Amino acid sequence: MGTVEFKELTNFIKLFLENKSYKVWVGTDSHARDGHVTFATAIVIYKVGNGATYFYYVTHERRSYDMYSRLIKEAEFSLNTAEFIENHLNLIKPEIHLDIGLNGRSKEVFSVITGYVKGLGYNYKIKPESFAATNVAHLYTK
């Protein structure tokens, strides 16, 4: 579909949903390389029983992050997008998909990030269930 402007996005979502039951998930992934970080955020909209579609946006930053700060930044992108989905697209509160888990190095920031998300009133999923971040957004980080 290519680049979509805001009005086109809202019209497309309305047509896709057809007033049916739906779910929304948001997730962000990132990739650091040579002093640059690419963040990709995905919005996945699932029309229950009829399939899904997704949208994404990519942000490039010329700076280095430690792992802790980068994972918090990923959560921040997802939470800002979730707020946009609720307040501007007038969709239901999305579930946040986090690129963290209880294994590996991300377990060090687990409680900080999940507390941040819960504190803002959102439900979340972590690896391996956080497909909006680990499968969809991940496609656009390289």
C-alpha positions in Angstrom: 0.0 0.0 0.0 3.0 2.4 0.6 2.9 5.6 2.6 -0.5 6.4 4.1 -1.7 9.8 5.3 -3.7 10.1 8.4 -7.1 10.5 6.7 -6.4 7.6 4.4 -5.4 5.5 7.5 -8.6 6.2 9.3 -10.7 5.5 6.2 -8.8 2.2 5.5 -9.3 1.0 9.1 -13.0 1.8 9.0 -13.4 -0.1 5.8 -11.3 -3.0 7.1 -13.2 -3.4 10.4 -16.7 -3.1 8.9 -18.0 -2.5 12.5 -16.9 -6.0 13.5 -15.2 -7.1 16.7 -11.5 -6.4 16.7 -8.3 -6.3 18.7 -5.3 -4.0 18.5 -1.7 -4.7 19.4 1.3 -2.4 19.3 5.0 -3.3 19.5 8.4 -1.8 18.8 11.7 -3.4 18.0 15.1 -1.8 17.4 18.5 -2.5 15.9 21.7 -0.7 16.7 24.6 -0.5 14.3 27.6 1.9 13.9 26.2 4.6 16.2 22.7 4.6 14.7 19.6 3.0 16.0 16.6 2.1 13.9 13.3 1.8 15.8 10.3 0.2 14.1 6.8 0.3 15.6 4.0 -1.9 14.4 0.2 -1.5 14.8 -1.6 -4.8 14.2 -5.3 -4.7 13.8 -7.1 -8.1 14.0 -10.7 -8.4 12.8 -11.8 -11.4 14.9 -12.3 -14.4 12.7 -11.4 -12.5 9.5 -7.7 -11.8 9.6 -5.5 -8.9 10.3 -3.6 -6.0 8.8 -0.8 -3.9 10.1 0.9 -0.5 9.7 4.3 0.5 10.8 6.6 3.4 11.0 10.4 3.6 11.3 12.5 6.2 13.1 16.3 6.5 12.8 18.4 8.1 15.5 22.0 8.9 15.3 23.1 8.0 18.8 24.1 5.1 20.9 21.9 3.6 23.6 22.8 1.0 26.2 20.5 -2.0 26.2 18.5 -0.8 29.2 17.8 2.7 27.7 17.0 1.3 24.2 14.4 -1.1 25.6 12.8 1.7 27.6 12.8 3.8 24.4 11.0 0.9 22.6 8.3 0.9 25.3 8.0 4.7 25.0 7.4 4.5 21.2 4.8 1.8 21.7 3.0 3.7 24.5 3.0 7.0 22.5 1.5 5.0 19.5 -1.1 3.4 21.8 -2.2 6.9 23.0 -2.4 8.0 19.3 -4.6 4.9 18.5 -7.0 5.7 21.3 -7.2 9.5 21.0 -6.9 10.1 17.3 -7.9 6.9 15.6 -10.7 6.3 18.2 -9.9 2.6 18.5 -10.0 0.5 21.6 -7.1 0.5 24.0 -4.3 -1.6 22.4 -2.3 -4.3 24.1 1.4 -3.5 24.2 3.8 -6.1 22.9 7.3 -5.7 24.6 10.5 -7.0 23.2 11.6 -8.3 26.6 11.4 -11.6 28.4 12.3 -13.4 31.6 15.3 -15.0 30.0 18.4 -13.3 28.5 19.7 -9.8 29.3 16.3 -8.1 29.0 15.2 -9.7 32.3 17.3 -7.0 34.0 14.8 -4.3 33.0 11.7 -6.5 33.1 10.1 -5.0 36.2 10.9 -1.4 35.2 9.4 -1.7 31.8 6.3 -3.7 32.7 5.7 -1.3 35.6 5.9 1.6 33.2 3.3 0.0 30.9 1.0 -1.1 33.7 1.3 2.3 35.4 -0.2 3.9 32.2 -3.1 1.4 32.2 -2.1 -0.9 29.4 -2.0 -4.7 29.3 1.1 -6.2 27.8 2.7 -9.4 26.4 6.3 -10.4 26.6 8.4 -12.8 24.6 7.5 -15.3 23.2 3.9 -13.9 22.9 4.8 -10.4 21.9 4.5 -10.9 18.1 3.8 -7.3 17.2 7.3 -6.4 18.4 9.3 -9.6 17.8 7.8 -10.6 14.5 6.1 -7.6 12.8 8.2 -4.6 13.9 11.4 -6.7 13.8 11.0 -7.0 10.0 11.6 -3.3 9.6 14.6 -2.7 11.8 17.3 -4.0 9.5 
